[in-house]
Amino acid sequence: MAMTSQTPINPPPPYTHHHSNPNHQLPSKLKLTLNPHHVTRRFSIKSSSIQRSEGSSSKSTSLPRPLTSTDLTGLPSEGSRLMRVAYQGVPGAYSESAAEKAYPSCEAVPCEQFETAFEAVERWLVDRAVLPIENSLGGSIHRNYDLLLRHRLHIVGEVKLSIRHCLLANHGVKVEDLKRVLSHPQALAQCENTLTKLGIVREAVDDTAGAAKHVALHELKDTGAVASAAAAKIYGLNLLVQDIQDYSDNVTRFLMLAREPIIPRTDRPFKTSIVFSLDEGPGMLFKALAVFAMRQINLTKIESRPLQRQALPAHTESTNGFPGSFPYLFYVDFQASMADQRAQNALSHLKEFATFLSVLGSYPEDVTI
């Protein structure tokens, strides 16, 4: 729940929803569409299986297609105890690996778009969503910052995943045969030096694993994909070159999202994420950040996004306090739990002059990387 200067600073109440119990089955087809803003051709995968030959043998793989907004009408069975975790992409995506790292025994559910994953959690179709928020080389995933404010979900954890890009192609294709390579724009940017040296034309698509599937499905001989080793295994591609990212310390941070917040604790490292807006004026941002510095609270991330009032949650009480010319929202992560009195005092101080303030989540910090 968004907080204004008239409301107390507490995590928003759990989002509850009573529902019936129709059975739900995941759709059975995969669909991939290349981004028309980056390429001159547009492809669509309609088959749910990949047929390819290796010598005299033939293998078929059937995978569920990603959920779309039209699929968000069914609900999982009440009797199912397996946690269902949404991620954006198709099987073999890095986000799927992040979901399985966050929840090792989960059923990972692919979604076509980031917003579909948010909606799947809100509508009780899945229990959690694991979505990328920033990369150590490519920076922030701005779309997910905007969706965090638009949807009533809570951050309940984070997971960091080392990203190791591989150059994939169909069997029998060599590096020198490749004229172009497909992948997500961020993946291509992270491998720019390597791909430039190889002289391969880059084409951007919606996700890395989808690029691998497209190359495999169409049995392309002059086109490769930049994706994970897991994608190579799933779609039967040959791993031509491993670790083609320009820098070895390539890490993506993912957020774990749920309908209800967790109870903050102080017995382990916690991180808290907030979003706020300020009046215009000299020193206002400095003043806002000082409430943390004076209490020895370390900030790990600050991101500014232009304020779009239509993107604010429906439960926001008022937008009259927002400046009119070019207002910003500031997303801040800091290393303290909401159970820590220092954090409570800092946000109480910030609330005195912030025009808008909301706690997005207080959750355990991932210290594995």
N, C-alpha and C positions, 0 to 999 in steps of 0.2 A: 504494500500500500504506500502510495506516495505520501510524503510528509511536508506540510507547509510550516511556516513559522508559528502557526497556532496549534499544531498537533504535537503530542509527545513523541520522543524518538524511541521507538521500539520496532523490532521486526514486524512486518505485516502479519495478520492472522492467517492461519492455514486456509488455502483455497479448497473448498469442499464442493462436491457435486454428487447428487444422487442420480443413479442411473439404473436402467434395466440391464439385463444380462444376455443379449444376443451373442451367439458364437461368432467369432471373427477368424477368418483365415487370410493369411497374407496373399496378395496377388502373385501370379505365377510368371509374369513376364518382365523382362528387362527393357528399359528404354533409355537411350542416350541421344541427346541433341547437342551438337556443337554450337558454341557461342557465335551467333551471326555477326557480332561486332568485331570478332577477331579473325574470321575466316571468310572466304568467298563461297565456300560450299557448305551445305547443310545436310547432315545425315540423320537417319532415324533407325534405331534397331528395334525390330518388331518381334524377332524370334526369341523364345525363351531358352533355347539351347544353342550351344556352340558345337558345330561339327568340324573336326579337323583331322587330318591324317598324319601319322608319323610312321613312315615306312609303309608296311602293309596293314597296320592297325588303325582303328578309328575309335574315337572317344567322344562321348556326349556329356555335357555338364548342364544341369538344370538349376537355375538360381531364381529366387524371388526378385521381381522388379521393385524398384524403390516406390515407397508410398507417395501418392500425390494428394493434393487437397481434396480430390473427389473420393479418395479412399477413406477419409476420416469420418466414417459413419458407423462402422462396426466397433464392438468393444471386445476385449479379451475375456475369456471364460473366468468366472470367479474361482473355479477350482484349480486354475493354473497357479503354481507357486513359483515358477521360474520367472525371475525378473526380466522384463523386456526393456531394452535400452535403444532409443532411437539415435541414429547418426545420419549425417548427410552424405550421399554418395551411393555407390554400389558395392557389393562384396569385394574385398581386396583393398578398399580405400584405407588411408591412414586413420581416418576417423573411426573405422571399424576396429582397428587395432587399439586405439585409445579407449573405446568403449569396453573392450575386453580386458584391457589393463585396469580400468577403473572398477569394473564389475566382472571378475574372472569367470563366474558361472552363469553369465547372463545370456539371453537370447538377443542378439544384435539385430535390430530392425532397420533396414535401409530406407531413407527418405530422399525424395527427389530434390527438395529445396530446404534451406535452413528453417524457413517459416513453417513448413510442414512438420518438422520435428518439434518445434514449439507447440504447435496445435495438437499434435499427437499426445503430448504429455497433458495438456490442458483438458483434453477430451477423454482421458483415462484409457486411451488406446495402448499406451506404453507407460511404464513406471518412471523412467528417467530419460533424459537426453544428454548426450555428450557431444559438445560442439566446440570448434576451434575459436579462440578469441585473439590470439596473437602468435606470431612466429619470430624467432630470434633474428632472422634475416629479412623477411618480407614485411614485418611490422603487424599492425592491428588488422583484424577482420571487422571492418566498420559496420557491415550489415548486421552482425550479431550484437554489436553495441546498441544499435537502434532497436533491435528486436527485444533486447533485455528490458527496455523501458516500455515497449508496447504491450508485452505479454506479462501476465501475473504469475510468473514462475520465480523460484528462489534458487540462488546458487548454493549448493550443498557440498561442493568439493571441487578440486581441480586435479588435473593429471597432466604431466609433462611427458612428451613422447619424442625420442630422437628420430629425426626424419632422415632416412637413408635412401636416396633416389637411385634407381637403376635404369639402364637403357635396355628396353625389351623389344623383341621382334619375333616373327614367326620362325620356326625351325628351318634351317637352310639359308636364312638371310644373314649376311655378314654386315659389319659396320659400314664398309665401303659401298654397300648396295643401297644404303638409306639416303633418300633425298629430302625427307621431311620427318618430323617427329611431333607427336600429339601429346598434350598434357595440360594440366591446370596452369593458368597464367603465373601463379606464384611458384609452382614447381619449375617452370621454364626459366623464370627469373633467377631462381636459386642455382640453376645449372648453366647459366649464360656463358661463362668462360669456356666450359667443356664443350658445349654444343657449337660455339663459335669456332673453336679449333677443329672440330670435326666437319665444319662446313655444312651443317644440316639446317634446313629451313624449319622454323618453329611455327606451330599452329596451336592456338589456345582452345581448350574445350572445357566443359563444366567440371570435370574431376579426373584425377589421375587413373583410378581403376576403370572408369568408363572409357578412357582412351585405350587402355590395354584390351578391354573387351571388344572395342570397335576394330582394332587391328587384328585380333584373333578371329572375330566373326567373319570379316571380309577377306581373310587370308591375304592381307596386303604384303607385297614383296619389296616395296620401296619405301615403306612407312614403318616407323617404330613408335614406341611410347615411353615416356618417362613416368615410372610408377614404382610401386614397392615390389620386393621379392615375393611377397604373398600374392600379389596380383598376377605375377608370372606363373606361379603354381596353379592358381585357380583357373586361369584362362589358357594354360598350356603353351605359354610363350617361352622363348629362349632368353636367358639372362646374358646379354652381350657384355655389358660393363656394369660393375657395381660401384656404389659410392661416387656418383658423378656430380654431386653437389659441390659448389665452389669452395665451401668452408665446412669443416668437419663438425663444428659445434652448431648444427642445425636442429633446433628444438622448437616444437609447437606446443603451446599451452592450451589445454582444453578445459572448459567449464562443465561441471556436472549439475544438471538442472532438475528440479523436482517441484511438485505442486505445493509441498509444505516445507518450511524451513527446519533446520536441525537446531538442537539446543546448543548454544555456544558454550565452550569449556575453556579452561585455562591450564589444563594439564599437558598440553602439547602445543606446538606452534599453530596459531590460527591466523587467518587473513580475513579481512572484511572489505567488501566492495560497496561503494556508495556512488550516487549520482546527485549533483546539485547544480543550481544556477545562481547567479549573482547579479546585483544591480551593476550598471556601468559606472565606472569611475576609477581614478588613479589609485593603484594599490589594493584594489578589492581582491584580486586573486592572491596577492601576497598575504593579505590579511587572512584569507581562507586557509591557505597552506600553513600559516604560522600557528594555527590552533593545534596542529599535529606536532610541529617542531618544538614548541614550548613544553610539550609533554613527552618528548623523546620517543615519538611514534614514527617509525620508518615508513615512508611512502615507497611502494614498489612499482607503481604505474600511475600515470595521469594521462588522460585522453580527452580532448575537447571535440565536441560534435555540434554542428549548427542545430539549434532548437527548431523542431517542426511541431507546432502545437497540436496538429492532428495526430501526431505519433504518441502523445501523452496518454497514459492509461485513462480509461473512462471514469475511474474512481477519483481522479485528481480533483480537488475541491475547486480550485480557481487558477486561472492563468493571468489574472489582472496584474500580478506583481512582476511579470516578465518585462524586461526592457523591449522597446519596440523596434530598434533599428537593425541590429544584427546580433541577437542573443545567442549564447552558447550554453551547452550543458557540459559539465565537467565530470568525467568518470574517474574515480580514484580508488586504488587498492592500497591498503595499509596493513602492516604486520601487527595486528592486535585483535583479540577476540572482543565481541560485544559484551562478554562477561567481565571484561577488564574495565575497572573503573576509569582508567585513563581514556579509553575509547568513548565511554559514556560522557565524560566531561568534555572531550574534544567535540563531539557532535552536538552537545548542548550549547557549546560556545558558537559553533558554526551556525546553528539554527537561529541565533540572534540576528544574523544579517543575511543569511541565504534566502533567496526568494522561493526556492524549491529544494527539497532534500528528501532522498529516499535511500533506505538501506536495501541493497540488492541481495545481500547474503553475508553471513559470517560462517566460515568453514575451515576445515583443516588444511594447512598448507602442504603442498607436495614438495618434499625435500629430497626426493630420490635422485634428482638430476641437479 
